[in-house]
Amino acid sequence: MNLFDVYPLNNIEIVKASGSIVWDAEGTEYLDLYGGHAVISIGHTHP
């Protein structure tokens, strides 16, 4: 994923997401606190 060069700053390759949780290629879980560029932050799961 290449989203406005936010995740590559920390050398993280996001491969899966659900709600506000994202996982990298090694299975490490992260809380996604990035709010986006002028968007409503609703998570990664379609309602």
C-alpha positions, 0 to 999 in steps of 0.5 A: 500500500502506498498512501501519501507516503505515510506508512513508508516513513516507518518502513511498514507494509500494510497488508490487512485492515479491519476497523482501526486495526492494520496488520503488516506483512509480518503479522504485527498489529497496529492501531491506525491513528492516521485521520487522512487528508481532509476525509472522514475517518470511518475505518477500513471496514465497509458497513 
